[in-house]
Amino acid sequence: MNNNNYSLQALARLASQTLQRRLIVNGTKNFYLLPTEIIEDVLALRDRIAAQGEPFLPGLNADERARVALCLSRIETLLAESPQWQPDDFPNEVLIEEEPLWSALRAEAGACLAEVNFSLSEWEEEQDTILIELLLSPRLQAQLAALQRERKQSQHLLINEILQDWLASNGR
């Protein structure tokens, strides 16, 4: 399983309706995710793979890397077929629950992850554990607040940095 491949998290965020419900539809001021950021991250993943190739997807063999690249190409095609479409044009709940293009993008990302043996359900469980830790740990909340002040980055990038620190400190 390639769940430890953090490069694939952009696809996991797009594929996970559970995460989208939690952090887009029911997000809070401290823990939220923007649909446009998910799309931007997936397109950035495509660009990084094109620029860096093999080193960017450690743990994947050449066939799996080719599958991910093909998947990203299909996602890009879906977006190109509706050039005026913007996820921000929809109320969050409508986007996540009903919007056909978003559903197609989510399905494509899920299929891609399945092709490279990335368990979306295990990743979602790990995200639950991390969110609980973030909510309960004053130290991690202080770290998050400091990072937010120090860097004007999007929320999900900050959470990924904290996640990597947390996983490293817990020997994962």
PyMOL commands that set and color helices and strands:
alter all, ss='L'
color gray80, all
select helices_A, chain A and resi 6-15+17-25+35-52+54-56+62-80+87-89+92-97+100-115+120-136+138-150+155-169
alter helices_A, ss='H'
color red, helices_A
deselect
rebuild
show_as cartoon
